[in-house]
């Protein structure tokens, strides 16, 4: 099932994690669109003063727009859940996943401040 939300992320950042898993937070790198560890992905999006960002979360087969993703990484998901959260730990979108490790692909319509971000998992 595809989940969508328009959200205005604080500090223009969204976090992808297993909401019940132990998280190792990546160090943000200046001018990076994404930073990650094997338990946490941070990505930048549209600055909150410019408005909402459309976020989509779903199975890769359902959300793949047919273009190369801007990021593809494996994420530990010990509770078999994946969530998009704000940096103050507010859940934006959440889904069940099939394994304790999940392949995550991200598509974004701008390299540094996208207002449309798609997160697919497999």
N, C-alpha and C positions, 0 to 999 in steps of 0.2 A: 504494500500500500504506500502510495506517495503522500508525504506530509509536507505542507507548505505553511509559511508564516512570514508576514511582513514585520520587521523588528528594527528598532533603532538601537544598535549595540553601543554600550558605553565604551568610550575610548576606541571606537571603530574596530573592535576585536570580538571574535567568536571563538569558542573553545569546543573541540570535538573530543569526547572522552567516553569511557564506560562510567556511567554515573555512580556506580557502586565500587569501582575498582580503585586500587591504590594508584595515585598519579604522580609522575615525575614531570614537573613543569619545565618546559624548554625555556632557555634564555632568549628573550626577544633580541633580534639582530636589527640594527638600524637599516631602514630601507628594504627590509625583507617582506615579501608578501605572505610567507608561511614559515613557521618554525615548528619543530615537532620532536617528540621522543616516541618510544614505542608504546606509551600510554596516554599521550596527549598531543593534540594538534591545535595550534593557534593560527588563525588566519585573519588578515585585515579585510575590512569592508568599508562601505561608504561612511564617511564621518557623520556622526550623529547630527551635527548642525546642518547637514545637507539633506537629511531625511532618512526614510526607511531603506532597509535592504531586504530584498525578497530572498528568502532561504527555502531551499527544497531539500528534503531528505527522503531517500528511498532506495530500494533494491536497484543495483546497477542496471539490470535489464530494463527496468521501467523508466529510469531517469537519464540514461546516457543520451546526450544530444547528438552524438555522432561525430564529435570533434575530439581531438586529443585533450586529455585532462591537463590542468596546470600542476597537479600534484597527485601522486599515487604512492601510498605507503601502507604498511601493515600496522594495525593498532591492536593492542591486547584488549580483549573484551571478556574478562573472566566471568562476569555475571550474564553474559550473552545479551548485552544491551549496548546501544550506542546513543549518545545524546549530543545535541548542539546546545551549548550553554553560553550565557553571558559571562563576562569575567567576574561578576559578583555571584556566580553559581545559580543563576536563574535558568531553569530549563526552558528552552525555546521549542525544541522538537526532540522526540525520542522514538526509538524503534527497537524491536527485538532483532537479534542477529543469530545465525545458526551455530557459530563456533566461538571458542575462546580466543581466537585471533581472527581479525577481520580485515580484508583488503578494502581500503578506502580510496576513492577517486574524487577529486574536486575539480569542478569546472567553474570558471568565473568570467564575467564579461569585461573585466578590466584588470590589468596586472597588479595594481596597488590599491585601488579603492573601488571595488566592484559594488554595484547595487543589485546584482543578481548572482547568487552563488548556489550551485547544485552540488550536493554531497551524495555520492552513490556508494553503496557497500555491497560486498559479496562474501 
